[in-house]
Amino acid sequence: MKCSICGRKSEGEFCDYHLLAYRKLKEAYVKWKEATDISWTEYLSEIVKNPFTGEWSKEVAKKLLEDGKDEAK
């Protein structure tokens, strides 16, 4: 398989780099939701706009928004 974002070799939808970014996005979302009661979609939009967000995380957030994936998956 290949990463759906960058085309690198992967065992699933994402390569190791984008998978790590995805996991960290999910972990951080739990904290954001507790603090602000933000939705998954709003959170991903904020991640994409944030100039301090890393490139891999932004790429994952954009992909998830495009695909309409919710946080449970």
Contact map, one row per residue, 1 for C-alpha under 8 A:
1110000011111000000000000000000000000000000000000000000000000000000000000
1111011111111110000000000000000000000000000000000000000000000000000000000
1111111111011110000000000000000000000000000000000000000000000000000000000
0111111000001100000000000000000000000000000000000000000000000000000000000
0011111000000100010000000000000000000000000000000000000000110010000000000
0111111100000010000000000000000000000000000000000000000000000000000000000
0111111110000010000000000000000000000000000000000000000000000000000000000
0110011111000010000000000000000000000000000000000000000000000000000000000
1110001111100010000000000000000000000000000000000000000000000000000000000
1110000111111111000000000000000000000000000000000000000000000000000000000
1100000011111110000000000000000000000000000000000000000000000000000000000
1110000001111110000000000000000000000000000000000000000000000000000000000
1111000001111110000000000000000000000000000000000000000000000000000000000
0111100001111111111000000000000000000000000000000000000000000000000000000
0110011111111111111000000000000000000000000000000000000000000000000000000
0000000001000111111100000000000000000000000000000000000000000000000000000
0000000000000111111110000000000000000000000000000000000100000000000000000
0000100000000111111111000000000000000000000000000000000110110000000000000
0000000000000111111111100000000000000000000000000000000000000000000000000
0000000000000001111111110000000000000000000000000000000000000000000000000
0000000000000000111111111000000000000000000000000000000110010000000000000
0000000000000000011111111100000000000000000000000000000010011000000000000
0000000000000000001111111110000000000000000000000000000000000000000000000
0000000000000000000111111111000000000000000000000000000000000000000000000
0000000000000000000011111111100000000000000000000000000010000000000000000
0000000000000000000001111111110000000000000000000000000000000000000000100
0000000000000000000000111111111000000000000000000000000000000000000000000
0000000000000000000000011111111100000000000000000000000000000000000000000
0000000000000000000000001111111110000001001000000000000000000000000000000
0000000000000000000000000111111111000000000000000000000000000000000000000
0000000000000000000000000011111111100000000000000000000000000000000000000
0000000000000000000000000001111111111100001000000000000000000000000000000
0000000000000000000000000000111111111110000000000000000000000000000000000
0000000000000000000000000000011111111000000000000000000000000000000000000
0000000000000000000000000000001111111000000000000000000000000000000000000
0000000000000000000000000000000111111100000000000000000000000000000000000
0000000000000000000000000000000111111110000000000000000000000000000000000
0000000000000000000000000000000110011111011000000000000000000000000000000
0000000000000000000000000000000010001111111000000000000000000000000000000
0000000000000000000000000000100000000111111100000000000000000000000001100
0000000000000000000000000000000000000011111110000000000000000000100001000
0000000000000000000000000000000000000111111111000000000000000000000000000
0000000000000000000000000000100100000111111111100000000000000000000000000
0000000000000000000000000000000000000001111111110000000000001101100000000
0000000000000000000000000000000000000000111111111000000000001100100000000
0000000000000000000000000000000000000000011111111100000000000000000000000
0000000000000000000000000000000000000000001111111100100011001000000000000
0000000000000000000000000000000000000000000111111100100001101100000000000
0000000000000000000000000000000000000000000011111110000000000000000000000
0000000000000000000000000000000000000000000001111111100000000000000000000
0000000000000000000000000000000000000000000000001111100000000000000000000
0000000000000000000000000000000000000000000000000111110000000000000000000
0000000000000000000000000000000000000000000000110111111011000000000000000
0000000000000000000000000000000000000000000000000001111111000000000000000
0000000000000000000000000000000000000000000000000000111111100000000000000
0000000000000000110010000000000000000000000000000000011111110000000000000
0000000000000000010011001000000000000000000000100000111111111000000000000
0000000000000000000000000000000000000000000000110000111111111100000000000
0000100000000000010000000000000000000000000000010000001111111110000000000
0000100000000000010011000000000000000000000000000000000111111111000000000
0000000000000000000001000000000000000000000110110000000011111111100000000
0000000000000000000000000000000000000000000110010000000001111111110000000
0000100000000000000000000000000000000000000000000000000000111111111000000
0000000000000000000000000000000000000000000100000000000000011111111111000
0000000000000000000000000000000000000000100110000000000000001111111110000
0000000000000000000000000000000000000000000000000000000000000111111100000
0000000000000000000000000000000000000000000000000000000000000011111110000
0000000000000000000000000000000000000000000000000000000000000001111111000
0000000000000000000000000000000000000000000000000000000000000001101111101
0000000000000000000000000000000000000001100000000000000000000001000111111
0000000000000000000000000100000000000001000000000000000000000000000011111
0000000000000000000000000000000000000000000000000000000000000000000001111
0000000000000000000000000000000000000000000000000000000000000000000011111
